[in-house]
Amino acid sequence: MKILTSNEAARLARNYPLNVRWSDEDQAFIGSIPGLVGECCHGTTPENVVTQLRDIAEDIVAHLYAKGESLPSPRLPAGSV
């Protein structure tokens, strides 16, 4: 099993765009990481959601790396240019 340091995981995770949107239904900001995971967290401020997304991205990258799996290619959210 390969282990990444937290700095290495953070560096690799920064390649993935973070998507935050407001949900009227939930009355909260919702976050996703295109290419890694769909909607996965929510919060009362965009900053709170971004902090959660960074942690989630690092965890996913470290997990995939430890399992010896290839990291998916980063991609822009739908509607981005």
C-alpha positions, 0 to 999 in steps of 0.5 A: 500500500502506498501512502501519501503525505498530507502535503502530497495529497493536498497538492494533487487534490488542488487539481480538481475544481470545487463547485459550490452552489446555493440550494433554495430547497435546502437553504444551504450551499451545496458542494461537489468535486467534478471528476471525484464526487458528486454533491457531498457536503453542505454549509451555511457559507461558501467558505465553509463548503470549500473547506469541507470540499478540500478535506474530502478531495484530499481524503479521496485522492489519498484513498485512491492512491493507497489502493493503487488506483489511477486518479481520475482526470480533473474536469470542469463543472458542467456549464463552465468555459 
